[in-house]
Amino acid sequence: MKEHQDYIKDIAEIRSMMERSSKFLSLSGWAGILAGAYALAGAWISYSVYEFNPNEPFYSHGQLHQVILLAIGVFVLALITAIYFSKRNANSKGETIWNSTSQRLIANMAVPVLTGGILILILISKGLMGLTIPSMLIFYGLSLFVAGNFTIKEVKLLGIIEIILGLASVFFIEYGLFFWVIGFGVFHIIYGTYMHFRYER
């Protein structure tokens, strides 16, 4: 009986080792929570300060450059936060954040992210501002869905939610900023909170 239990324990340990080697498990719930907070702050500034609220596919705004810089700032800040907390989590486990798994994760996420970024620049150049937020949500969701193959399954679920929100926002372009708040703000905070209590406590 004891020998049988040892076999089960050994199999569990081997499975855990294989999972750690094939999955990036250093994601942090706090990174998701803060990314959501940044998104909410960015939406509030763009709406209240720059009066940005695209309500039709063809949209032009005098302070467009400020809004674009604000969106880039939110993205960069969220990225830096994710790297910081992931590095801290990896260090606490005696692991490294930069390994073959994280490299595959980034390489696969880069395709939809870069494709979406180029498409968004084209839409902006054509004055199709109303379609930029749906594109952000859809391509970000696609990148998360792909990332779900290299990390925890909840990331893939979040990606599906973002894609659905992006498609819905195409039908309701006048509520684009609302979908931004829900997708990048609220669901990031919900996801981050779940991650924190599920994996970090």
Secondary structure, 3 states (H helix, E strand, C coil): CHHHHHHHHHHHHHHHHHHHHHCCCCCCHHHHHHHHHHHHHHHHHHHHCCCCCCCCCCECCCCHHHHHHHHHHHHHHHHHHHHHHHHHHHHHCCCCCCCHHHHHHHHHHHHHHHHHHHHHHHHHHCCEHHHHHHHHHHHHHHHHHHHCCCCCHHHHHHHHHHHHHHHHHHHCHHHHHHHHHHHHHHHHHHHHHHHHHHHCC
